[in-house]
Amino acid sequence: MGYPRVEVDLNKLEHNVKYIVNKCNSKGIKVAGVTKVFCGDPKIAKAYVDGGVSFLADSRIENLKKLKDFDIPKILLRLPMQSEAEDIVEYADVSLNSEMDTIKILSKKAVDAGKVHKIILMIDLGDLREGYFKEEEIYEAVEEILKLKGIKLEGIGTNLTCYGGIIPREDNVGKLIKVAEKIKSNYNIDLEIISGGNSSSLHLIFNDNMPEGINQLRLGESLVLGRETAFGDRIEDTFDDAFTIVVEAIELKEKPSIPIGEIGMDAFGNKPTFTDRGIRKRMICAIGKQDIDLENIVPVDDDLIILGGSSDHLILDVTNSKIDYSVGDKIRFKLDYGGILSSTTSEYVKRVYI
Ligand SMILES: *Cc1c(COP(=O)(O)O)cnc(C)c1O
C-alpha cells in the first residue's frame, strides 16, 4: 500500500469509544457514533460498534448505505433532501427533521415500503442552524406528525456549537426537556429520544450538570480525537492520534528562505510573505492542498516547520530536526477534525488499519 496514507489505529479508536460510552451510559445517556468524518467506512465504524455505541449516525445517506450490514439503528443527521426520501426510508431508521413537507414525503415513501420511519424533531436553541425556532410551531408539527401513517415521532433533539458557536449549558439544553414534557403531557405520548447535541455537550456530563432527561448524544469528534468541543479540552485517558497521516519525502535540499526575484501571486492567487531565516534544509513531501488543508496537520517530529504548499506539494523546514532525513523517508503527522475529514475524502490518500 502506497503513500500518502491515513493510518487508523482501530484499538485506540475503540478505547476512546469505550471510555466515552461508559461515561455517558453511567448517566443514562446512549451514544450515537457519528461516522461522517471518515465517510462511513465500515471497518472504522466497527470500532464504534465494538466500543458499545447504541446507534450509528451520519449526515449523508451514501455513508449510511455502507453501514447497512450493522445490526444497529441508523440515524440520518442532516435534514433529509426530499429527492432522497426513498433511500432515507430504506437505509435510515431515524432521521432528524424540521420541515413538515419533507416529513409528509417520508411518510408516503415509508407507507409504500411497508415501513415505519422514525423522526426526531429538531429544535433550534439559538445556534441558528437547523430546527424549529418558534415554540408554537413545534407543537403544530407534533400534531400533524401524529396524524401521519408510516411515521413515528421518536423524539426531539437539538444541535449547538455548529454554526453560532453557542455553548450547551443547563439553561438552553434544559429548555429541550421542558418542550419534551409539554409534548408528552399535551398529546399523551411518550418520547423515546431526547437528543442533547454533539461533542460540545460532553462537558455537561464530565462536570455532572447535564439536565435530567437528556438520554442521547450524537458524538463524532470526541470519539475520534479524544476532545470535547465546547472548550476544546482533551478528554483524559483517550488518544488524539487514532488517525495519523504518513507522507513521503521527494526532495531534500538546502535553499534560501526567501524566493529569488519579484514576488507576484502564488498558485492560489494570494501574495505570499516570507521570513528570512537564512539558508535552510528544506524537504518536499508528496501531498498537497488537493488532499488536505496544511493547517489541519501537525508533524509528530515537533522540530519540523510547515512552510507551505501547493496543490500537490508540502514544503517543510527540517533544519532543526534531530533526525537526519533522506529522500524516500516517511513523515508522520497528527490530524485535526478537518484533516481527518479531507484526507479520508481524498481519493489520492490510501487508508490502512492497524
Ligand atoms: C456532525 C454532527 C454531529 C456530530 O458532531 P461532533 O462535533 O463531531 O460530535 C452531531 N449532530 C449533527 C446534527 C451533526 O451534523
The ligand as an SDF file (V2000), in Angstrom:
LIG
                    3D

 15 15  0  0  0  0  0  0  0  0999 V2000
  -21.8070   16.2180   12.7120 C   0  0  0  0  0  0  0  0  0  0  0  0
  -22.9730   16.1840   13.5950 C   0  0  0  0  0  0  0  0  0  0  0  0
  -22.8540   15.6750   14.8980 C   0  0  0  0  0  0  0  0  0  0  0  0
  -21.5270   15.2390   15.4820 C   0  0  0  0  0  0  0  0  0  0  0  0
  -20.7530   16.3700   15.8240 O   0  0  0  0  0  0  0  0  0  0  0  0
  -19.3450   16.2320   16.5900 P   0  0  0  0  0  0  0  0  0  0  0  0
  -18.9990   17.6210   16.9400 O   0  0  0  0  0  0  0  0  0  0  0  0
  -18.3950   15.6030   15.6250 O   0  0  0  0  0  0  0  0  0  0  0  0
  -19.5690   15.3750   17.7760 O   0  0  0  0  0  0  0  0  0  0  0  0
  -23.9940   15.6290   15.6760 C   0  0  0  0  0  0  0  0  0  0  0  0
  -25.1870   16.0510   15.2080 N   0  0  0  0  0  0  0  0  0  0  0  0
  -25.3410   16.5460   13.9560 C   0  0  0  0  0  0  0  0  0  0  0  0
  -26.6840   17.0110   13.5230 C   0  0  0  0  0  0  0  0  0  0  0  0
  -24.2450   16.6360   13.1100 C   0  0  0  0  0  0  0  0  0  0  0  0
  -24.3940   17.1300   11.8780 O   0  0  0  0  0  0  0  0  0  0  0  0
  1  2  1  0
  2  3  1  0
  2 14  2  0
  3  4  1  0
  3 10  2  0
  4  5  1  0
  5  6  1  0
  6  7  2  0
  6  8  1  0
  6  9  1  0
 10 11  1  0
 11 12  2  0
 12 13  1  0
 12 14  1  0
 14 15  1  0
M  END
$$$$
